[in-house]
Amino acid sequence: DMVLKGRSMKGSLSAQSKLTEQDVLQIREKYAQGGVTQKELAEEFGVNQRNISAIILRKNWTHI
């Protein structure tokens, strides 16, 4: 219902978001280059490893 009415906030517009769109792009780029683990990225960006995994697999932040 909230999506249909335009009330959902995506990305950094959400008050609960700890990351910005730029952070997500950096996470994906760093992971694609290799040499860094999801756990290391999680520590660097202040989120848990599951969030990093979802970003990399494009389950979260799908609009980017």
N, CA, C and O atoms as a GROMACS GRO file, in nm:
protein
  256
    1ASP      N    1   0.082  -0.119   0.000
    1ASP     CA    2   0.000   0.000   0.000
    1ASP      C    3   0.086   0.126   0.000
    1ASP      O    4   0.060   0.219  -0.076
    2MET      N    5   0.191   0.129   0.085
    2MET     CA    6   0.272   0.250   0.091
    2MET      C    7   0.350   0.273  -0.038
    2MET      O    8   0.374   0.388  -0.076
    3VAL      N    9   0.389   0.166  -0.106
    3VAL     CA   10   0.459   0.180  -0.233
    3VAL      C   11   0.366   0.239  -0.338
    3VAL      O   12   0.404   0.329  -0.413
    4LEU      N   13   0.244   0.187  -0.344
    4LEU     CA   14   0.146   0.237  -0.439
    4LEU      C   15   0.114   0.385  -0.417
    4LEU      O   16   0.084   0.457  -0.512
    5LYS      N   17   0.121   0.427  -0.293
    5LYS     CA   18   0.089   0.566  -0.260
    5LYS      C   19   0.212   0.657  -0.257
    5LYS      O   20   0.202   0.775  -0.224
    6GLY      N   21   0.330   0.599  -0.292
    6GLY     CA   22   0.451   0.681  -0.300
    6GLY      C   23   0.511   0.718  -0.166
    6GLY      O   24   0.578   0.821  -0.155
    7ARG      N   25   0.488   0.638  -0.064
    7ARG     CA   26   0.538   0.670   0.069
    7ARG      C   27   0.668   0.597   0.105
    7ARG      O   28   0.726   0.623   0.211
    8SER      N   29   0.714   0.507   0.021
    8SER     CA   30   0.835   0.433   0.053
    8SER      C   31   0.956   0.515   0.012
    8SER      O   32   0.957   0.579  -0.093
    9MET      N   33   1.057   0.513   0.095
    9MET     CA   34   1.179   0.586   0.068
    9MET      C   35   1.288   0.487   0.033
    9MET      O   36   1.311   0.392   0.108
   10LYS      N   37   1.355   0.507  -0.078
   10LYS     CA   38   1.462   0.418  -0.121
   10LYS      C   39   1.596   0.480  -0.091
   10LYS      O   40   1.613   0.602  -0.089
   11GLY      N   41   1.693   0.391  -0.069
   11GLY     CA   42   1.832   0.434  -0.055
   11GLY      C   43   1.856   0.526   0.063
   11GLY      O   44   1.801   0.506   0.171
   12SER      N   45   1.939   0.625   0.040
   12SER     CA   46   1.979   0.714   0.149
   12SER      C   47   1.866   0.806   0.194
   12SER      O   48   1.881   0.876   0.295
   13LEU      N   49   1.755   0.809   0.122
   13LEU     CA   50   1.641   0.890   0.164
   13LEU      C   51   1.570   0.828   0.285
   13LEU      O   52   1.498   0.897   0.357
   14SER      N   53   1.591   0.698   0.306
   14SER     CA   54   1.532   0.630   0.420
   14SER      C   55   1.603   0.673   0.547
   14SER      O   56   1.726   0.680   0.551
   15ALA      N   57   1.529   0.701   0.650
   15ALA     CA   58   1.587   0.745   0.777
   15ALA      C   59   1.669   0.635   0.842
   15ALA      O   60   1.756   0.664   0.924
   16GLN      N   61   1.644   0.510   0.808
   16GLN     CA   62   1.715   0.397   0.868
   16GLN      C   63   1.846   0.364   0.797
   16GLN      O   64   1.922   0.281   0.847
   17SER      N   65   1.872   0.425   0.685
   17SER     CA   66   1.989   0.392   0.604
   17SER      C   67   2.118   0.442   0.666
   17SER      O   68   2.128   0.556   0.709
   18LYS      N   69   2.217   0.353   0.671
   18LYS     CA   70   2.350   0.391   0.718
   18LYS      C   71   2.444   0.420   0.601
   18LYS      O   72   2.552   0.476   0.619
   19LEU      N   73   2.400   0.382   0.481
   19LEU     CA   74   2.483   0.395   0.362
   19LEU      C   75   2.423   0.495   0.265
   19LEU      O   76   2.303   0.523   0.268
   20THR      N   77   2.508   0.548   0.179
   20THR     CA   78   2.462   0.634   0.070
   20THR      C   79   2.474   0.555  -0.060
   20THR      O   80   2.532   0.447  -0.063
   21GLU      N   81   2.420   0.610  -0.165
   21GLU     CA   82   2.432   0.547  -0.295
   21GLU      C   83   2.578   0.535  -0.335
   21GLU      O   84   2.618   0.435  -0.395
   22GLN      N   85   2.658   0.636  -0.302
   22GLN     CA   86   2.801   0.633  -0.332
   22GLN      C   87   2.871   0.520  -0.256
   22GLN      O   88   2.959   0.454  -0.311
   23ASP      N   89   2.833   0.497  -0.131
   23ASP     CA   90   2.889   0.387  -0.053
   23ASP      C   91   2.860   0.253  -0.121
   23ASP      O   92   2.948   0.168  -0.130
   24VAL      N   93   2.738   0.235  -0.167
   24VAL     CA   94   2.698   0.110  -0.232
   24VAL      C   95   2.781   0.086  -0.357
   24VAL      O   96   2.827  -0.026  -0.382
   25LEU      N   97   2.800   0.190  -0.436
   25LEU     CA   98   2.882   0.176  -0.556
   25LEU      C   99   3.026   0.140  -0.521
   25LEU      O  100   3.088   0.059  -0.589
   26GLN      N  101   3.079   0.201  -0.415
   26GLN     CA  102   3.215   0.170  -0.370
   26GLN      C  103   3.225   0.026  -0.322
   26GLN      O  104   3.323  -0.043  -0.352
   27ILE      N  105   3.125  -0.020  -0.249
   27ILE     CA  106   3.125  -0.158  -0.199
   27ILE      C  107   3.129  -0.255  -0.316
   27ILE      O  108   3.210  -0.347  -0.317
   28ARG      N  109   3.043  -0.235  -0.413
   28ARG     CA  110   3.038  -0.325  -0.529
   28ARG      C  111   3.168  -0.321  -0.608
   28ARG      O  112   3.216  -0.425  -0.652
   29GLU      N  113   3.225  -0.204  -0.624
   29GLU     CA  114   3.350  -0.191  -0.700
   29GLU      C  115   3.466  -0.258  -0.627
   29GLU      O  116   3.543  -0.333  -0.688
   30LYS      N  117   3.479  -0.232  -0.498
   30LYS     CA  118   3.588  -0.291  -0.420
   30LYS      C  119   3.580  -0.443  -0.419
   30LYS      O  120   3.681  -0.511  -0.431
   31TYR      N  121   3.459  -0.495  -0.404
   31TYR     CA  122   3.443  -0.640  -0.399
   31TYR      C  123   3.473  -0.702  -0.536
   31TYR      O  124   3.533  -0.809  -0.543
   32ALA      N  125   3.432  -0.635  -0.642
   32ALA     CA  126   3.457  -0.686  -0.777
   32ALA      C  127   3.606  -0.689  -0.810
   32ALA      O  128   3.652  -0.777  -0.882
   33GLN      N  129   3.682  -0.594  -0.756
   33GLN     CA  130   3.826  -0.589  -0.781
   33GLN      C  131   3.899  -0.700  -0.707
   33GLN      O  132   4.010  -0.738  -0.746
   34GLY      N  133   3.838  -0.751  -0.601
   34GLY     CA  134   3.899  -0.859  -0.523
   34GLY      C  135   3.994  -0.806  -0.418
   34GLY      O  136   4.019  -0.686  -0.408
   35GLY      N  137   4.046  -0.899  -0.340
   35GLY     CA  138   4.142  -0.862  -0.236
   35GLY      C  139   4.079  -0.812  -0.107
   35GLY      O  140   4.150  -0.772  -0.015
   36VAL      N  141   3.947  -0.814  -0.100
   36VAL     CA  142   3.878  -0.769   0.020
   36VAL      C  143   3.760  -0.862   0.046
   36VAL      O  144   3.690  -0.904  -0.047
   37THR      N  145   3.739  -0.893   0.172
   37THR     CA  146   3.629  -0.982   0.207
   37THR      C  147   3.504  -0.900   0.240
   37THR      O  148   3.510  -0.779   0.261
   38GLN      N  149   3.392  -0.970   0.242
   38GLN     CA  150   3.267  -0.903   0.280
   38GLN      C  151   3.275  -0.855   0.424
   38GLN      O  152   3.223  -0.748   0.457
   39LYS      N  153   3.339  -0.931   0.508
   39LYS     CA  154   3.353  -0.892   0.649
   39LYS      C  155   3.435  -0.763   0.662
   39LYS      O  156   3.400  -0.675   0.740
   40GLU      N  157   3.542  -0.753   0.585
   40GLU     CA  158   3.624  -0.631   0.588
   40GLU      C  159   3.544  -0.510   0.539
   40GLU      O  160   3.554  -0.401   0.596
   41LEU      N  161   3.466  -0.530   0.435
   41LEU     CA  162   3.382  -0.421   0.386
   41LEU      C  163   3.278  -0.381   0.490
   41LEU      O  164   3.248  -0.263   0.508
   42ALA      N  165   3.222  -0.480   0.557
   42ALA     CA  166   3.123  -0.452   0.661
   42ALA      C  167   3.183  -0.366   0.772
   42ALA      O  168   3.120  -0.271   0.818
   43GLU      N  169   3.302  -0.400   0.814
   43GLU     CA  170   3.369  -0.322   0.919
   43GLU      C  171   3.401  -0.181   0.871
   43GLU      O  172   3.385  -0.084   0.945
   44GLU      N  173   3.445  -0.170   0.747
   44GLU     CA  174   3.480  -0.038   0.691
   44GLU      C  175   3.359   0.055   0.682
   44GLU      O  176   3.370   0.174   0.708
   45PHE      N  177   3.244  -0.001   0.644
   45PHE     CA  178   3.126   0.082   0.622
   45PHE      C  179   3.028   0.081   0.740
   45PHE      O  180   2.924   0.146   0.733
   46GLY      N  181   3.060   0.009   0.846
   46GLY     CA  182   2.978   0.014   0.967
   46GLY      C  183   2.845  -0.059   0.958
   46GLY      O  184   2.748  -0.018   1.021
   47VAL      N  185   2.841  -0.165   0.879
   47VAL     CA  186   2.720  -0.247   0.868
   47VAL      C  187   2.760  -0.393   0.888
   47VAL      O  188   2.879  -0.423   0.902
   48ASN      N  189   2.662  -0.484   0.890
   48ASN     CA  190   2.701  -0.624   0.908
   48ASN      C  191   2.725  -0.692   0.774
   48ASN      O  192   2.690  -0.639   0.668
   49GLN      N  193   2.784  -0.809   0.779
   49GLN     CA  194   2.823  -0.881   0.659
   49GLN      C  195   2.703  -0.918   0.573
   49GLN      O  196   2.714  -0.921   0.450
   50ARG      N  197   2.590  -0.947   0.635
   50ARG     CA  198   2.470  -0.981   0.559
   50ARG      C  199   2.425  -0.866   0.469
   50ARG      O  200   2.380  -0.888   0.357
   51ASN      N  201   2.439  -0.744   0.518
   51ASN     CA  202   2.405  -0.627   0.436
   51ASN      C  203   2.497  -0.617   0.315
   51ASN      O  204   2.452  -0.588   0.204
   52ILE      N  205   2.625  -0.640   0.336
   52ILE     CA  206   2.722  -0.636   0.227
   52ILE      C  207   2.688  -0.742   0.123
   52ILE      O  208   2.689  -0.715   0.003
   53SER      N  209   2.657  -0.863   0.169
   53SER     CA  210   2.622  -0.971   0.078
   53SER      C  211   2.500  -0.935  -0.005
   53SER      O  212   2.499  -0.957  -0.126
   54ALA      N  213   2.398  -0.880   0.058
   54ALA     CA  214   2.276  -0.842  -0.013
   54ALA      C  215   2.302  -0.732  -0.115
   54ALA      O  216   2.240  -0.730  -0.221
   55ILE      N  217   2.393  -0.642  -0.084
   55ILE     CA  218   2.428  -0.535  -0.178
   55ILE      C  219   2.501  -0.594  -0.298
   55ILE      O  220   2.470  -0.560  -0.412
   56ILE      N  221   2.596  -0.681  -0.274
   56ILE     CA  222   2.674  -0.742  -0.381
   56ILE      C  223   2.585  -0.828  -0.471
   56ILE      O  224   2.600  -0.827  -0.593
   57LEU      N  225   2.493  -0.902  -0.411
   57LEU     CA  226   2.402  -0.988  -0.488
   57LEU      C  227   2.284  -0.911  -0.546
   57LEU      O  228   2.198  -0.969  -0.612
   58ARG      N  229   2.282  -0.781  -0.522
   58ARG     CA  230   2.178  -0.690  -0.572
   58ARG      C  231   2.038  -0.727  -0.522
   58ARG      O  232   1.939  -0.712  -0.593
   59LYS      N  233   2.033  -0.776  -0.398
   59LYS     CA  234   1.904  -0.801  -0.333
   59LYS      C  235   1.858  -0.673  -0.261
   59LYS      O  236   1.739  -0.650  -0.244
   60ASN      N  237   1.954  -0.592  -0.220
   60ASN     CA  238   1.927  -0.462  -0.160
   60ASN      C  239   1.985  -0.356  -0.252
   60ASN      O  240   2.076  -0.384  -0.330
   61TRP      N  241   1.934  -0.237  -0.243
   61TRP     CA  242   1.980  -0.125  -0.324
   61TRP      C  243   1.969  -0.160  -0.472
   61TRP      O  244   2.060  -0.134  -0.551
   62THR      N  245   1.856  -0.218  -0.509
   62THR     CA  246   1.835  -0.261  -0.647
   62THR      C  247   1.817  -0.145  -0.743
   62THR      O  248   1.830  -0.162  -0.864
   63HIS      N  249   1.788  -0.027  -0.692
   63HIS     CA  250   1.768   0.089  -0.779
   63HIS      C  251   1.899   0.148  -0.830
   63HIS      O  252   1.898   0.239  -0.913
   64ILE      N  253   2.011   0.096  -0.782
   64ILE     CA  254   2.141   0.144  -0.826
   64ILE      C  255   2.204   0.041  -0.917
   64ILE      O  256   2.315   0.061  -0.967
   0.00000   0.00000   0.00000
